[in-house]
Amino acid sequence: MKNSIESSGLSRRRFLAATALAVVAPAIIPASALGRGARKSPSERIVVGVVGWGMQGPSNTNELLNLNDTQVVAACDLDKNHLQGALNKINGHYKNEDAKPYHDYREMMGRKDIDAVMLAVPDNWHALVAVEAARNKKDIYGEKPLARTIAEQQAIVKAVQKNKCIWQTGSWQRSQRPFRQACEIVRNGLIGKITRVEVGLPAGHHDFARTAPALLAKFPSAPKEPEYLAGVVPGSADWNIAVTPPPPELDYERWLGPARQEPYIQARVFMNWRWNYNIGGGQLLDWIGHHCDIAHWGMGMDTGGPSEIEGHGEFPPKEAIWNTCGKYRIELKYPNDITMIIAGGHKDIRGGTKWIGTDGWVWVDRGGYDATNLDWFVKIPDDCYKVKLYETKGHMRNFIDCVKSRQPTITPIETAHHSAIPARPLRLPTIPPSRATLA
């Protein structure tokens, strides 16, 4: 069925504290952290703790482990198997048993020896964990989107700014050459005045965890497509089969955290939590920090945003196993008479980011790039090259370098905030609010 997307402006609500003070652990760097071979000495090294070992946690941690001036000393996860996987990876890399496991992220944040943290947790936990990290003066690499709501985003921005933390968002496309080149072409005026921007995002749902087939096989009708889960609702025979006790290795009640209590269904927990509005925000919220972030970079809108938003989406039943919007189209009005279209599931909007101007156009995606004049990607004419955008040697490398220099990263907190705002209107108004909020 089709529902209208709620209009949304910046919320000015203040949030109440939802977490207790961190428990301070001894500030000790293990003896095996001493520099060996090409590794830096402890005084030159950035000591890091990682929170979350699901989809992005392992790859982000791998990047940290491959930097010779970082030392990963701790891991936190609410699933014992995931946590052990993190420890195995970290300790296996260093060939010791020194990495310390944590069930409560607040204990990790309280360690004085940890300089920075990598956060890769479900969306419902972004604000609570990030604010706690900032309160403990940790520099933060945080996954996109910044948070589920504008108010939660504002809470993170306030905490990071107040505590003078270095923040890097996982919007890594900015550290890739084609995306930077495309934005420089636009910013240097080669397409003329921007009139329209098209942002194409994925539609529907995807079984990242590959847990759907086993569940579908148990249903009487034995459907084969994971999208079937977007029609399974409470009270049905399929729902009753899908609901099971949580596995003993997962602290499910704490995993829900600030979200409302709901029964455990394996197909909407690990990785697939993003298809449940109680935890995530569907394809739009999952991708807004990538292609819309790039769109803003090319528009020069890192600290700006739309003045009007209007759109529509096709939603599954609000209580379905997967209930996030599958097909959507949003029209946004920006300053200087620029219209942006963000769409998923509409064939007229190509995946990636496209800027259209009075003198030409540019398109870029992970799979390539295109333009009115492809020579622009080879070399911007010297007489036009007035704007040179931030260039990095790698997204995680940029974060660690900025932790040392105290200079802004390529995707600082303010940028993350404004990049995610266009996704805020897409939500089911009937979903109850979270059970906990922030200061």
ZAMARGU-4260 file (C-alpha; in steps of 0.2 Angstrom, whole numbers, plus 5000, padded with zeros to 4 digits):
<rodrens>
0) 5000/5000/5000 | 5005/5018/4998 | 5007/5031/5012 | 5013/5048/5011 | 5030/5052/5018
5) 5029/5064/5033 | 5036/5081/5031 | 5050/5085/5043 | 5059/5100/5049 | 5074/5101/5062
10) 5068/5096/5079 | 5072/5107/5093 | 5067/5095/5107 | 5079/5092/5121 | 5083/5074/5126
15) 5084/5066/5143 | 5099/5056/5148 | 5097/5037/5145 | 5114/5030/5150 | 5123/5028/5166
20) 5141/5035/5169 | 5155/5024/5162 | 5164/5012/5173 | 5182/5017/5173 | 5194/5002/5169
25) 5213/5003/5173 | 5223/5013/5160 | 5235/5000/5155 | 5243/4996/5139 | 5249/4978/5138
30) 5267/4974/5137 | 5265/4966/5120 | 5259/4983/5113 | 5277/4989/5113 | 5284/4993/5096
35) 5291/4979/5085 | 5299/4980/5068 | 5289/4993/5058 | 5277/4997/5071 | 5277/5013/5080
40) 5282/5015/5098 | 5267/5016/5111 | 5269/5035/5112 | 5267/5037/5094 | 5252/5025/5092
45) 5234/5028/5093 | 5225/5015/5104 | 5208/5010/5098 | 5193/5000/5104 | 5180/4993/5093
50) 5161/4992/5096 | 5151/4981/5085 | 5156/4965/5075 | 5143/4963/5062 | 5143/4970/5044
55) 5155/4984/5045 | 5164/4981/5061 | 5176/4967/5054 | 5181/4977/5038 | 5184/4993/5048
60) 5194/4984/5061 | 5204/4976/5047 | 5209/4993/5041 | 5214/4998/5058 | 5225/4983/5061
65) 5234/4986/5044 | 5239/5004/5050 | 5256/5003/5058 | 5252/5017/5070 | 5237/5010/5078
70) 5234/4997/5091 | 5217/4989/5094 | 5216/4984/5112 | 5197/4980/5115 | 5181/4974/5107
75) 5163/4975/5112 | 5148/4966/5106 | 5132/4959/5113 | 5133/4942/5104 | 5146/4931/5113
80) 5150/4922/5096 | 5153/4939/5087 | 5164/4945/5102 | 5174/4930/5101 | 5176/4932/5082
85) 5183/4950/5085 | 5195/4944/5099 | 5201/4930/5087 | 5204/4942/5073 | 5213/4955/5084
90) 5223/4944/5094 | 5228/4933/5079 | 5234/4949/5070 | 5245/4953/5085 | 5249/4935/5090
95) 5245/4938/5108 | 5230/4937/5119 | 5229/4955/5125 | 5213/4962/5118 | 5200/4963/5131
100) 5182/4959/5128 | 5167/4970/5134 | 5149/4967/5135 | 5145/4984/5141 | 5152/4998/5129
105) 5152/5010/5144 | 5166/5000/5152 | 5176/5001/5137 | 5173/5020/5135 | 5179/5023/5153
110) 5197/5016/5149 | 5209/5031/5150 | 5222/5022/5138 | 5210/5021/5123 | 5211/5036/5112
115) 5198/5032/5099 | 5184/5020/5095 | 5176/5013/5080 | 5157/5011/5081 | 5148/4999/5070
120) 5131/4996/5079 | 5113/4995/5073 | 5105/5012/5070 | 5095/5012/5086 | 5111/5012/5096
125) 5121/5026/5086 | 5116/5040/5097 | 5118/5032/5114 | 5135/5024/5110 | 5142/5040/5101
130) 5137/5052/5115 | 5145/5041/5128 | 5161/5040/5118 | 5161/5059/5116 | 5158/5061/5135
135) 5173/5051/5138 | 5184/5061/5126 | 5186/5048/5113 | 5189/5052/5095 | 5176/5043/5085
140) 5174/5033/5068 | 5156/5031/5067 | 5146/5022/5054 | 5133/5031/5043 | 5119/5036/5045
145) 5123/5048/5059 | 5107/5043/5068 | 5089/5038/5066 | 5081/5055/5070 | 5086/5073/5068
150) 5085/5075/5087 | 5097/5061/5090 | 5109/5068/5077 | 5109/5085/5085 | 5113/5076/5102
155) 5128/5068/5094 | 5134/5084/5086 | 5132/5093/5102 | 5142/5080/5112 | 5156/5079/5099
160) 5158/5098/5098 | 5157/5101/5117 | 5171/5088/5120 | 5181/5093/5105 | 5182/5075/5098
165) 5188/5071/5081 | 5174/5063/5071 | 5175/5053/5055 | 5159/5046/5047 | 5159/5030/5037
170) 5154/5039/5021 | 5170/5032/5013 | 5165/5037/4995 | 5173/5054/4998 | 5190/5046/5000
175) 5188/5038/4982 | 5195/5047/4968 | 5180/5046/4955 | 5168/5053/4968 | 5180/5068/4972
180) 5183/5071/4954 | 5165/5072/4950 | 5162/5084/4964 | 5176/5095/4958 | 5169/5096/4941
185) 5153/5102/4948 | 5160/5114/4960 | 5171/5122/4947 | 5156/5126/4936 | 5160/5115/4921
190) 5141/5110/4920 | 5136/5128/4923 | 5123/5132/4936 | 5116/5117/4945 | 5097/5115/4941
195) 5093/5097/4946 | 5102/5083/4956 | 5096/5065/4955 | 5101/5052/4969 | 5097/5034/4965
200) 5097/5022/4979 | 5092/5004/4981 | 5074/4998/4983 | 5066/4983/4992 | 5075/4972/5005
205) 5091/4962/5004 | 5094/4946/5015 | 5112/4952/5020 | 5113/4938/5034 | 5106/4925/5022
210) 5095/4919/5036 | 5079/4920/5026 | 5080/4904/5016 | 5080/4893/5031 | 5065/4902/5038
215) 5055/4902/5022 | 5058/4883/5021 | 5048/4881/5037 | 5033/4890/5031 | 5018/4879/5024
220) 5019/4888/5007 | 5038/4887/5006 | 5040/4903/4997 | 5057/4906/4989 | 5059/4925/4989
225) 5065/4934/5005 | 5054/4948/5000 | 5040/4937/5006 | 5045/4942/5024 | 5038/4960/5020
230) 5020/4952/5021 | 5022/4941/5036 | 5012/4949/5051 | 5007/4944/5069 | 4994/4932/5070
235) 4998/4922/5055 | 5004/4904/5055 | 5020/4910/5047 | 5023/4923/5060 | 5021/4910/5074
240) 5034/4900/5066 | 5046/4914/5064 | 5045/4920/5082 | 5058/4909/5092 | 5067/4912/5109
245) 5083/4922/5106 | 5099/4911/5105 | 5109/4910/5122 | 5124/4919/5115 | 5114/4935/5111
250) 5109/4947/5125 | 5093/4951/5115 | 5084/4963/5127 | 5100/4974/5128 | 5102/4973/5109
255) 5085/4981/5108 | 5091/4994/5119 | 5082/5011/5116 | 5070/5002/5104 | 5053/4996/5109
260) 5052/4978/5115 | 5047/4965/5101 | 5048/4946/5099 | 5065/4939/5092 | 5065/4934/5074
265) 5082/4929/5067 | 5078/4936/5050 | 5078/4953/5056 | 5092/4954/5069 | 5110/4951/5062
270) 5113/4963/5047 | 5094/4962/5043 | 5089/4974/5057 | 5089/4988/5044 | 5073/4981/5037
275) 5063/4985/5053 | 5059/5002/5058 | 5060/4998/5076 | 5079/4997/5074 | 5084/5004/5056
280) 5077/5014/5042 | 5077/5004/5026 | 5086/5007/5010 | 5084/5026/5011 | 5092/5028/5028
285) 5105/5014/5024 | 5111/5023/5009 | 5108/5041/5012 | 5125/5043/5020 | 5133/5038/5003
290) 5125/5045/4988 | 5116/5060/4996 | 5133/5064/5005 | 5141/5065/4988 | 5127/5075/4981
295) 5129/5088/4995 | 5148/5088/4992 | 5146/5093/4974 | 5133/5105/4978 | 5143/5114/4992
300) 5129/5109/5004 | 5140/5101/5018 | 5132/5113/5031 | 5116/5116/5022 | 5100/5107/5017
305) 5083/5107/5009 | 5070/5120/5013 | 5055/5109/5007 | 5052/5090/5006 | 5038/5081/4998
310) 5037/5063/4992 | 5028/5046/4993 | 5033/5028/4997 | 5026/5010/4996 | 5026/5002/5014
315) 5023/4984/5019 | 5011/4981/5033 | 5018/4991/5048 | 5020/4976/5059 | 5027/4964/5046
320) 5044/4955/5049 | 5052/4967/5036 | 5042/4984/5037 | 5053/4997/5029 | 5048/5006/5013
325) 5052/4997/4998 | 5049/5009/4984 | 5051/5028/4987 | 5053/5045/4978 | 5056/5061/4987
330) 5057/5079/4979 | 5068/5092/4989 | 5070/5110/4986 | 5087/5118/4989 | 5093/5136/4989
335) 5097/5144/4971 | 5082/5135/4964 | 5090/5117/4964 | 5078/5102/4964 | 5084/5086/4971
340) 5076/5069/4968 | 5080/5054/4979 | 5072/5038/4973 | 5073/5020/4975 | 5064/5008/4963
345) 5061/5021/4950 | 5069/5017/4933 | 5070/5035/4927 | 5083/5039/4942 | 5099/5030/4939
350) 5108/5023/4954 | 5122/5034/4960 | 5123/5053/4960 | 5120/5064/4945 | 5121/5083/4944
355) 5112/5092/4930 | 5117/5110/4925 | 5114/5123/4912 | 5129/5118/4902 | 5130/5099/4905
360) 5129/5085/4918 | 5140/5073/4928 | 5136/5056/4935 | 5146/5045/4947 | 5143/5028/4956
365) 5154/5014/4963 | 5153/5006/4946 | 5160/5020/4936 | 5157/5038/4930 | 5150/5048/4915
370) 5148/5066/4910 | 5144/5077/4895 | 5163/5078/4893 | 5173/5063/4899 | 5189/5074/4897
375) 5184/5083/4913 | 5188/5067/4923 | 5206/5067/4914 | 5210/5085/4918 | 5199/5100/4923
380) 5205/5115/4913 | 5218/5126/4922 | 5207/5142/4920 | 5192/5133/4928 | 5201/5124/4942
385) 5197/5136/4956 | 5190/5123/4969 | 5201/5109/4976 | 5192/5097/4987 | 5198/5088/5002
390) 5209/5073/4996 | 5214/5058/5007 | 5226/5043/5007 | 5212/5032/5013 | 5196/5034/5024
395) 5203/5026/5040 | 5220/5033/5037 | 5212/5050/5036 | 5204/5047/5053 | 5220/5042/5062
400) 5230/5056/5054 | 5217/5069/5060 | 5217/5061/5078 | 5235/5065/5078 | 5234/5083/5070
405) 5217/5088/5078 | 5212/5094/5061 | 5194/5090/5054 | 5192/5074/5044 | 5185/5073/5027
410) 5168/5068/5034 | 5166/5078/5051 | 5151/5077/5062 | 5143/5093/5054 | 5144/5085/5037
415) 5136/5068/5043 | 5122/5078/5051 | 5117/5087/5035 | 5120/5072/5023 | 5107/5062/5033
420) 5094/5075/5035 | 5085/5072/5018 | 5081/5054/5024 | 5072/5059/5040 | 5055/5061/5032
425) 5053/5042/5027 | 5046/5033/5042 | 5030/5025/5047 | 5021/5038/5058 | 5012/5023/5067
430) 5028/5015/5074 | 5029/5020/5093 | 5044/5031/5098 | 5059/5024/5106 | 5059/5020/5124
435) 5074/5030/5128 | 5081/5046/5123 | 5097/5057/5125 | 5104/5072/5133
</rodrens>
